[in-house]
Amino acid sequence: MEKERSVDKLSRYIMYIAAAAAIIAVCWYFRSVIVYVIAAAVVALIGRPIMRFFDKIQIKGKSIPRWITAIITLIFILLIIMALVTQIIPVVSSIVENLSAIFQSAEGSSSAIDGLLEKINTWVIATFPSAGTDFTIQAALEDIIKDTFDISSVTSVVGSVASAIGTLGIALFSIIFIGFFFLKDEDLFRKIVASMVPDKHENNVIEAIGDVEYLLSRYFVGIFLEVLGVAICNFIGLAFVAKLGTTAAVGVAFMTGLLNIIPYAGPWIGGALGTVLGLALKYGTSATGDINLLTFTITLIAIFAFTQVIDNYVFQPLIYSTSIKAHPLEIFIVMLMAGHIGGILGMIVAIPAYTVVRVIACRFFYDVKVIRRLIPDSDFQKKE
């Protein structure tokens, strides 16, 4: 009898493993759909505070229908994203114009460049007679470019770009469509997940999803406010201290604020990129003697450093620690592990993913000693 129970237990474990493998295989096959659903859920979490604001508005004693407020919320989010993204275009345009002006001003030194190329051609002909007496490095470079960028490669690139645009269009439509229903019905995502778990765990799963939605909604809204705050601080410094110009200051500030989403590494990347862009824009719009290169570089570095002091001591403690209720050291270790596994992308998704894992651990495995020690004061631990 004991032997049969052991066999039954082994069979049950094999069935569990097979079911888990089948679920993983299905999720991997439909991974693009799952990504769309997750992205739509993120959009819904960001738009939830806006939805709740509209829910409080009443016209003649009646609330606005939720399908209308969901559409307004999606439009509002899209307009904000478009307004921010379009700020990068003037900066790129200015940089291209400035570089073009710099190259044009350097045309006077073309004779020196021609002389250098002629020396290289003479040396190659003398050293490698097989190259021929008519060899020129200019012609060799032209042949390499023609061989590399032939018509087939151009056609392939065009096809890839067209395919990418089509995929992006499908993804955007799918995320907006799914996000509309997630906004319209706040409990829809919970119902979908709860329908896939056993009845005895359904209540705990619904409560865990509620905790995750609450924490991630605060986190994503906080991230948006952090990007906005960093961008505003940098804009003030670039426009009024560095006197970079309003359009250029807005674009550079937006890019540095957006890069700040990457924890720990983002501020360094944003500061370095902002300094380089600031120098390129200022140098292209000023006469060489009008600015002191060292002084202006120090000014830019000081602006970005001051903004990061504000971010580190004001914005981030409110977002990373308060919003997901985790210790800063805990977050830092998670970031290091995520960066080691997935690089920058891993660091971006680390906190949301860790929040989900943290809530599940507290809801279903709080009896484990390690979890009790790591999260002693959890507000969402499993209730008896």
N, C-alpha and C positions, 0 to 999 in steps of 0.2 A: 504493500500500500504506500509506504514511504517512497519507494522507487517511482511509483506512478505520479505521486505529487511532484517529485523532482522533475520528471519528464514533462508534466503539465506546466510547471513553472518555466522550464527551458523553452517550451513551445510558445508560451505567452511572450517571453522576452524576444524570441525570434520574430513573432508577429509584430511586436512593437517596433523592432528595428526595421523590419520590412516596410511597415507603414510609414515610419519616419523617412526612410530612403525614398519611398514613392512620393511623399509630400515634397521633399527637397528637390527631387527630379522635376516635378510639376512646376514648382516655384521657379526653378532655373529656366525651364523652357518658356515660361510666361513672365520672365523677369522684367521685360519692358512694361508689361501691364501693371505689375506690382509697383514698379518705380512711378508710374503715372498715378496710381492710387495713393502712394505715400506722399508724392509731391502735392496732390490735391488736398490731402489731409493737412499738410503743412500750411497751404494757402488758407484752409478753413480755420486753422488755429490762429493764424495771424489776423484773419478777418473777424474772429469771434468778438473781440471788444467792440468793433464797429457795429456788428449785428446787435449786440446788447444795448448799445447807445440808441440805435434806431427803435429797438423794442420799447424803450421808455417814451418814445414820442407817440402821442395820441392826437388824432384829428377827429373832432366832434365825438370824443369819448371812445373812439375805436383805434386799435393799433394798426400800423401799416402791415399789410400781408407779408409774410416772411419770404415769399418768392420774389417780391419786389425789392425788399431790403437785401436779399442775397445778390440780386443783379447789381444793385447800386454798390454794394461792397466790393464785388469783383471788378466793376468798372473803376472804382476808387483805387484799388490796389494796382490795377494795370496802368492807370494814369500816373501813379507815383513811380512805378518802375520805369515807364517810358520817359518820364520827365528826368529821372536821374541818369538813365543810360544815355540819353541824347546829349548830356553835358560833356561826354567824352569826345564827341565829334569836333567841336570847335578847338579843343586842345590838340587833337591829332592834326587837324587842318593847319593850325598855327605852327606846329612843329615842322610839318612838311614844307610850308612856305619859308620858314626860317632857315631850314637846311638848304633849300633851293637857293635862297639869297646868299648863304655862306659859300656854296659851291660856285655860284656865279661870280662872287667877288674874288674867288681864287683862280679865275680863268687867266688872270695876268701871269700866273706862275706856270702856265702850261708848257712854256718853252723849257723850263727846268725838268719837267716830267718827261717831255719828249727826248731830252738829252739822256736821261737815265734809262729810258726804254731802248734807245739806240745802243748804249753801252752794253745792256743785257743781250741784245740781239747779236752784237759783234762777238761777245764772249761765247755764246751758245754755238755760233757758226764755227769759231776757232776750236772749240773743245769737242764738238760733235759734228764732224764734216758730213755725216750721213743726213743731217737735217737739211742740207742744201744751202746754197748761197743766197737764196731768196727768202730764207726763214725769217719770220718776225713773230714776236711773242703775241702781238695783237691778233694776227691771223690764227695762231694756235688757240688762243682763248675763244675766238669766234667759232672755230670748229668744235671745241668742247661744248660750248653753249648750244650749238645746233644739234649735236649728238644727244645731249642731255634732254633738251626740251624740243623733241621732235613732235610731229603732228599727233602721233598716237598718245604721247604723254599728255599733251594739251587736252585732247579729247577725253582722256581718262580723268584729268583734273576737273574738267567741266562737268563730266558725269557725276563725279563724287560730290561736287558742290551742289548740283541739282538734287542729288539724292539726300544730302544733308539738309537742304532747305525743306524738302518734302517731309523728311522725318521730324524736323523741328516743328513744322506746321501741324502734323498729326499729334505730336506730343503736347503742343500748346493747346490745341482744341480739346484733347482728351482731359488734360488737367483742369481746364476751365469748366468743362461739362461735368466732370465728377465733383469738382470743388463746389459747383452750384448746389448740388444735392446734399453735400456734406454741410454746407452753410444753412441750407433751408431746413434740414432736419439734423439737429445736433446729436441725436442719439443713433443716427444711421450707422456710423462706423462701429459703435459699440454693439449694435444688433448683429452686424455682419460677423464680427469676431466671436461674439457670444454664441452664435448659431453653430460654431464649429467645435465647441468644447462640451464635455459631458455636463449633464444637468447639475450634478453635485458641485461643480466648480463654476457654474455660470454666474452666480452672484459675486463671487470674488473676482472673476475676470472683468465683469462690468465695472466694479468699483476700482479695480486696478487701471482699467482704461480711462476712467474718469480722472484718477490721480495723474496719469500720464498726460492727458489732454490739458489739465489745469496747469501743470508745471511747464509743459512745452509751450503752451500759449503765452505764459509769462516770459519764457526764455526767448521765443522768437520776437515778441514785441520788444523785449529788452534789447535784443541784438539790433533791431531796426533803429531804436532810439540811440543806441551806441554809435552806429554808423552815422546817423544824423548829427549827433553831438560832436563826434570827431571831425566830421566834414565842416561843421559850422566853425569850430575852433580853428581849424587849418585855414578856412576861407578868410576869417578875420585877420589872421597873421599874414597870409599871402597878399591880401588886397590892401591892407592898411599899414603893415610894417614893411613887407618886402616890396610893396607897390608893383605887384606883378600884372595888375589889370583885372577887371571884374570877370570877364569871360574866362581867361586863363586860370584865375584863382578858383572859380567855381569848378572847372573841369578837374584840375589837379586835386582839389580838396575832395571832390567826389570819389576819385580813384583811390586816394589814400584811405578814405573812410570805408570804402568797399573792401579793400584789402585787409582792413582791420578785423574782418570777420574771421580770418585765419588766426587762431589763438597763438599768442606768444611770437610766432614767426611773422605774422602779418604786419605788425607795427614796424618791424625792421625793414621788411620789403617795401612797405608803403613809404617810409621815410626816405629810403635810398632812391626809389623811383621818383618820388616827389622832388627831391633835391636835383636829380638829373634833369627832369622836365622843367623845373623852375629855371635852372641855369640855361637850358636850351632856349626857352621862351624869352628870357630876359636878354640873353646875348644877341638873339636874332632881332630884337626890337630896339636895341640901343647901340649907339656907337661904341667902339671898343674902349675908348677912353672915358666913357660916361660912367662906367661901373668898375668897382674894385672887385675882381673875381674872388679873392679870398674872403673879403668882408661879406660879400653877398652869399657865398657858400655857408659861412658861419651863421649868418642870419637865417637861412633856410633850415639848417640843422637845428638851430635853437627853437624855431617855430614848431617843428615836428616833435622835438624832444619835450617842449612844454605841453603840447597837446597830449603826448603819451603819459606825462605825469598826471594830468587830469583824468585820463582814461584809466590808468592803473589804480588810482586812489579814490575815484568817484564812480565811474561807470561800471568797471568790471566787478568790484565787490558786490554791487547791487544786482548784477546780472548772473554771474557764474555761481556765486555762493547763495544769495537770497532766493533767486528764482527756482533753482533746483534743490535747494536745501542740502548742499554738500560742502564739506570742508575744502578750503583752497588747496591744501596739500593733496587731498584726494583727487581733485580735479587735475592738478599738475601731473601726478603720476599717470592718470588715465590718458592725458595728452601725450606724454612721452611714449607710452605703449602704442597709442593709435598712430602717432607719427612714425614709429618704427615699423608698424605693419602696413599702413596705407599712405604714408607720406602726408602731403598737405591736405589731400581729400579726406584722409583718415582723421586728421585733426579737426576738420570742419564738422564731420558727422559724429565725432567722438562724444560730445556732451549730450546731444539728443539720444544717441544710442545707449549711453551709460545711464541716462535718466530712466529709459524703459527697463533696462536690466535691473536697476536699483529698485524700482517700484515692484517688479515681479518678485525679486528676492524678498522684499519686505512683506509682500502679501502672501507668498506661498512657502517661503523657507526661513521665516523669522525664528524658528526654533533652532536653527543652526547657530552654534556659538560664534563662528567667525562673523556672520552677518549681524548678530546682536552687538558685537564689539565695534564693528565698523560703522554701524548706523544705530547708535544707542537712543537717540531722541527723535526717531522718525514719527512724523505726523500721519503717515499712511500705512503703518504696519498692520498686519492682519488682526482683525478684531475677533475675539472669541464669541 
